[in-house]
Amino acid sequence: MTGGLEGPPPEERPRPAGRRNSQGIRIDPEVEAEPDTRRTVISALVKHEPGVLADVSGLFSRRQFNIESLTVGPTEDDERARITLVIEEPEPGIEQAKKQLRKLVPVISVRELEPDAMRRELMLIKVNATRPDRVAAVAEMYGGQTVDATPETATVQITGSRQKIEAAIETFSQFGIREISRTGTTALARGVEDTAARERPTPTYAEDGTPTSPQTTPSDDD
């Protein structure tokens, strides 16, 4: 009678893929793989009051969302402001960002904009002006405007899409870039479509605290 366990020899036994974590548990390579991310624009209509921007930026900092840009400004209503966020996250992260934003008290509505939304950014770029004629030609090529000029430098203002701004930076680099300031993206939905969702109603309560009106949260399609 021979000793040993039944089955194939060690060299023929299947070997599991993946590595082990610090607890010794083997990790599936597909589970460990980094999920695909996408860049998107989220528009939030908020109450125009002190501290709103700090609330929003604090939320994103705590949740460690990957913010590419964040802009805020007044709207046609003096009591409302619009925050435009550009984030790059996996799909679950984008949904979580919208969900968490809607929970903030000053936030009235939140919407993820369609890819064809009007997106614009403003940039001021200061370059060496040893060849002012060529600097002016490049500024004209990108629809820019020279807003300051000295014998040593020229500062050009350019507005447009993120791709246009980055292309302009690459072209202006031939002169030697001294400084750049960018506003970040602001955006509006196209045509008659509203960028902001409908304002959620103010809930009412009975004397015992029971809600007497639904507390609805606007969807992205509202």
NUFIGU-476674 format. One record per residue: residue in three letters; x, y, z of N, C-alpha, C, O in turn. Coordinates in steps of 0.02 Angstrom, whole numbers, plus 50000, padded with zeros to 5 digits. Example, Ala and Ser with C-alpha at 12.3 -4.5 7.8 and 13.67 -1.06 7.14 Angstrom:
ala506604971650390506154977550390506604983550390507124983450423
ser506424988850354506844994750357506455000250394506705005750402
This chain:
met500434994050000500005000050000500445006250000500895006950041
thr500315010649954500715016749950500395022349989499785022549995
gly500815026950017500555032550057500375038450013500475038349952
gly500095043650044499915049850009499185050349994498815045450001
leu498975056349972498275057649957498115055949885498545056249841
glu497485054249874497265052949806497225059449767497125064849796
gly497285058849701497235064749659497865065949618498335062049622
pro497855071249577498435072649533499035074849574498965077349630
pro499625073949546500225076349580500225083849587499855087249550
pro500625086649632500615093949645500705098149582500385103349575
glu501155095949536501285100049477500695100349429500675104649385
glu500205095749437499625095649392498995098649424498475098949392
arg499035100649486498455103449520498335110649498498805114449486
pro497695112649492497545119649472497785124649524497725123449584
arg498045130149500498285135349546497835141449540497755144149485
pro497535143849595497085149749592497475155949574498045156949594
ala497145160249535497455166549515497355171749571496965170749617
gly497725177249564497635182649613498155182249668498545177549672
arg498145187249711498615187549767498225187449832497615187949832
arg498575186849887498255186949952498345193749985498865196949977
asn497835195950021497885202250057498225201250124498465195750139
ser498235206450165498595206050230498285200950277498615198550323
gln497635199250266497315194150308497385187150280497125182350308
gly497745186550224497845179950194497295177750149497295172050126
ile496815182250134496255180550091496445181950019496705187250003
arg496315177049975496505177949906496015182649871495405182149880
ile496285187349831495885192549798495795190649725496285189349690
asp495175190749703495025189549633495305195249591495135201049606
pro495715193949539495995199449499495465203849468495565209949462
glu494885201049448494365205149418494045209749469493865215449453
val493985207449531493715211649584494195217249602493995222849616
glu494845215549601495355220349621495475225749568495715231149583
ala495295224149505495425228849450495085235549462494535235849488
glu495425240749444495155247549452494565248649405494645247449345
pro493985250849429493415251849385493525257749338493895262349353
asp493195257549280493245262949231492915269249260492405268949294
thr493225274949246492955281349268492715285349207492905284049151
arg492285290149220492075294749168492025301749197491895302649256
arg492125306749154492085313749174491385316149159491115314949105
thr491085319649207490405322249197490315328949232490715330749275
val489795332549212489645339049241488995338549281488485336249256
ile489025340849343488435340949387488275348149403488715351949425
ser487645350049392487425356849407486965356549468486495352649470
ala487095360749517486695360949578486435368049588486825372849589
leu485785368649596485475375049613485425375349689485135370949720
val485705380649719485745381149792485485387849816485425392649777
lys485335388249881485145394649911485765399149912486315396949929
his485665405449893486215410149891486325413049961486065418349978
glu486715409350001486825411350070487535409450090487835405050059
pro487815412650143488495411150163488565403850185488115400950215
gly489145400950168489305394250191489105388550145489295382850157
val488735390050091488505384650047489095381350012489145375250010
leu489555385349985490125382649950490555378449997490805373149978
ala490635380750060491015376950109490685370150124491025365150132
asp490015370150126489655363950138489775358950081489895353050093
val489735361450020489815357049962490525354449956490645348549947
ser491015359049962491715356949956491905352350014492305347750004
gly491635353550073491775349250130491495342250120491815337350137
leu490895341850091490595335350076491035331450028491175325550040
phe491255334649974491655331149925492335329249953492625324149934
ser492605333449997493255331850028493195325750073493615321250071
arg492665325550114492565319850159492455313450121492705308150141
arg492095313750067491935307750028492485306049978492465300849946
gln492985310449973493565309349930493365308449856493645304249821
phe492885312449834492715312449763493255316249725493555320949751
asn493375314049664493905317049623493625323049585493345322249530
ile493705329049613493445335149582493965338049534494535339149552
glu493745339149472494185342449423494105350049427494595353649423
ser493485352349435493375359549445492715360649481492265356449478
leu492665366349515492065368349551491985375849544492425379649564
thr491425377949516491295385149509490615386749540490175382449542
val490535392849562489905395049592489785402349572490255406249568
gly489155404049560488985410949542488245412149548487855407349552
pro488035418449547487325420149552486945418049490487235416549438
thr486285417849496485845416149439485375422049426485475427549452
glu484855420849385484365426049371483945427649432483615432849434
asp483955423249482483595424249545484105426149599484565422349612
asp484015431949630484495434349680484555429649739485065429849775
glu484055425449751484065420949808484345414149791484355409649834
arg484585413149730484845406649707485545407549678485695412749648
ala485945402549686486605402349654486675395549620486335390749637
arg487125395249571487235388949535487955386549547488435390249536
ile488005380449568488665377249576488745372249519488315368049507
thr489305372749484489455368049429490075364049448490605366849460
leu489995357449450490535352949470490725348549411490295345849377
val491365347849399491615342949351491975337649392492475339149425
ile491725331449389492045326149428492215320349381491915319449328
glu492715316549401492915310449364492915304649413493345304149457
glu492415300349406492305294849453492025288749416491775289449361
pro492075282849447491705277049420490955278449426490745282949463
glu490555274649390489835275849389489525276049459489125280449473
pro489695271249504489395271749571489585278049609489195280649648
gly490195280549597490415286749629490025292749606489875297249645
ile489855293049541489465298549514488765298549545488515303749565
glu488455292749548487785292249578487805294149652487355297449677
gln488335292149687488405293749758488505301249767488235304149815
ala488885304449722488985311649727488325315449721488195320049760
lys487905313549673487255316749665486815315549726486465320049750
lys486825309449751486415307649809486615311749870486185314249906
gln487265312349882487505315949941487365323449934487205326749984
leu487425326149874487285333249864486555334849881486415339949912
arg486105330449860485385331649872485215331749947484705334549966
lys485645328749988485505328450060485675335050095485445336150151
leu486065339250063486265345550095485665350350097485315351150047
val485555353450154484975357750164484955363550114484425364950087
pro485525367150101485475372850055485365370949982485225375349941
val485435364549965485385362349896484645361649876484265358049909
ile484445365049822483755364849799483655359149748483175355449753
ser484115358549701484055353249651484745351549624485205355649625
val484805345449598485435342949572485295339349506484805335649500
arg485715340449458485625337149394486295335849361486735340049361
glu486365329849332486935328249290486775330349219486265328249191
leu487195334449189487055337249123487245332249068487695328149076
glu486885332849012487015328648955487685330448923487925336048933
pro487995325848886488645327348854488615333248807489135336448795
asp488025334848778487995340448730487835347048764487715351948729
ala487835347348830487715353648865488235358848847488805357148829
met488045365248851488515370648837489005371348895488795373148951
arg489635369948883490145370348935490665375548914490925375348858
arg490815380048960491305385248944491755386449004491565385549062
glu492365388648988492865390249039493225396549017493315397748957
leu493435400649064493825406549048494535405749074494645403149129
met495015407949034495715407549054496055414149041495945417348990
leu496475416349087496955421749077497645418549074497835414749119
ile498015420049021498685417149013499175422748998499075426748952
lys499715422949038500235428049030500855424749000501115419849027
val501085427548943501665424648908502185430048895502045435948899
asn502785427748879503315432448859503125435648792502865432248748
ala503265442048785503045445748726503625447948682503605453448655
thr504135443848676504695445548632504475445748558504785449148517
arg503935442048542503655442248475502915443948480502485439548472
pro502745450348493502045452248504501595450748445501005449348453
asp501865451148384501465449848324501235442548323500665441148305
arg501675438048341501495430948341501025429248399500575425148391
val501135432548457500675431548513499965433748493499475430348508
ala499915439548460499265442048439498945437348388498335436448388
ala499355434348345499085429848295498795423548327498265421148307
val499145420948377498895415048412498255416648451497775412748452
ala498245422548483497645424748520497045425148473496505422948490
glu497155427948413496605428548365496385421648341495785420548330
met496845417048333496675410348310496195406848358495775402948336
tyr496265408248422495825405148472495265409648495494935408348545
gly495155415048458494615419748476494745423348540494275425348575
gly495385424248557495575427448620495625434948614495565437848560
gln495745438148671495805445448674496385447248719496425444748776
thr496825451448696497385453848737497125459048786496875464248765
val497175457548850496895462048901497435466048937497285470748974
asp498065464348926498625468148955499255466848915499375461148894
ala499645472048904500255471248866500785476048892500655481848906
thr501395473448898501985477448917502545475448868502455470748829
pro503105478948870503655476848826503895469748840504185466548797
glu503765467248901504015460548919503485455148914503655449348898
thr502855456748928502335451548932501695453648897501575459448884
ala501285448548883500615449748857500145444948893500305439048902
thr499565447448914499065443348948498455442848903498175447848882
val498255436748888497715435348841497135431948877497245427548919
gln496535433948861495925430848888495615426448834495505428648778
ile495465420248853495155415548806494585412048841494645409948898
thr494025411248807493455407448832493295401848783493395402448723
gly493045396348810492865390748767492835384248805492825384248867
ser492805378848769492775372248799493455370548831493955373748817
arg493435365448873494055363148905494575361148853495175362548862
gln494355357848800494825355748748495145361648713495735361548698
lys494745366848701495005372848669495515376348714496035378548690
ile495365376848778495825380048825496485376348828497015379448827
glu496455369748832497075365848836497475366248771498095366248773
ala497135366548715497485367248651497835374148648498395374648622
ala497495379248673497785385948674498415386148718498915389248699
ile498375382948775498965382748820499555379548785500115382048789
glu499425374048750499975370648715500275375148661500885375248652
thr499855378848625500115383248573500495389248601501015391148575
phe500225392148655500555397948686501225396148719501635400448732
ser501325389748733501935387648768502565389148727503115389448755
gln502495390148662503075391648620503395398448639503975399648626
phe502995402848670503245409448689503545409548759503915414148777
gly503395404448799503605404448868503045407048913502925413048916
ile502695402548947502125404448988502375406549057502755403049089
arg502155412349079502335414949145501815412949198501995410649252
glu501175413949182500645412349230500015410449193499895412549137
ile499605406249227498945404349200498445404649257498595402549313
ser497855407149243497295406949291496675404649252496505407549201
arg496345399349278495755396549245495165396549293495235395349353
thr494575398049267493985398449309493685391649325493345390949376
gly493815386649284493445380449290492815380749247492635386049222
thr492495375049239491935374549193491285377149223491125375749281
thr490905380949182490215382449197489805379849140490045379549083
ala489175377949152488785374549100488045375849107487785377049161
leu487695375549050486965375849046486715370748996487065369148947
ala486115368049008485805363548961485635367348897485535373348898
arg485585363748841485425366948777484685368448770484265365448804
gly484525373248727483845374648707483395376648765483595380148811
val482765374448760482255376348810482295371848872481925372948920
glu482725366848871482785362348928483085365948988483595369348981
asp482775365149046483025368349107483635364749133483655358549136
thr484145368549152484735365549182484575362949251484805357649271
ala484185366849289484015364949358483365360949358482895362349319
ala483335355949402482725352149410482205356549445482365361849471
arg481585354149447481065357849482481235358149556481525353549585
glu481055363749586481195364749657480775360049699480175359549690
arg481105356649746480725351949788480275355849836480475361049862
pro479665353349850479195356949893479425356949965479765352349987
thr479225362050001479365362350073478885357650110478285358550105
pro479145352750147478705347950179478305351250236478545355850268
thr477705348750247477295350950304477165345050349477165339250327
tyr477035346450414476975341250464476355342450507476155348150518
ala476065336950530475515337450578475805338850647476415338750656
glu475365340050696475595341650764476005336050795476445337250836
asp475855329750776476235324150804476885322850766477245317950781
gly477045327050718477665326350680477605322150618478095321250582
thr477015319550603476915315450544476895319850481476535324850480
pro477285318050429477275322050367476575322050336476265316850330
thr476345327950316475695328450282475775329950208475285330350172
ser476405330850186476545331650115477165327750099477605327150141
pro477205324950038477795320750021478425324850016478415330549993
gln478985321950038479635325250032479985322049973480345317149979
thr479865324949915480135321949854480805324849838480955330649855
thr481215320949806481875323149783481855323249708481675318249677
pro482035328749676482005329049603482485324249571483035323149597
ser482285321249516482725316649480483115320549428482985326449416
asp483605317149398484015320349347483605322449287483795327049251
asp483045319049275482635320449216482095325549229481725327449183
asp482015327849292481495332749307481645339349272481255344049279
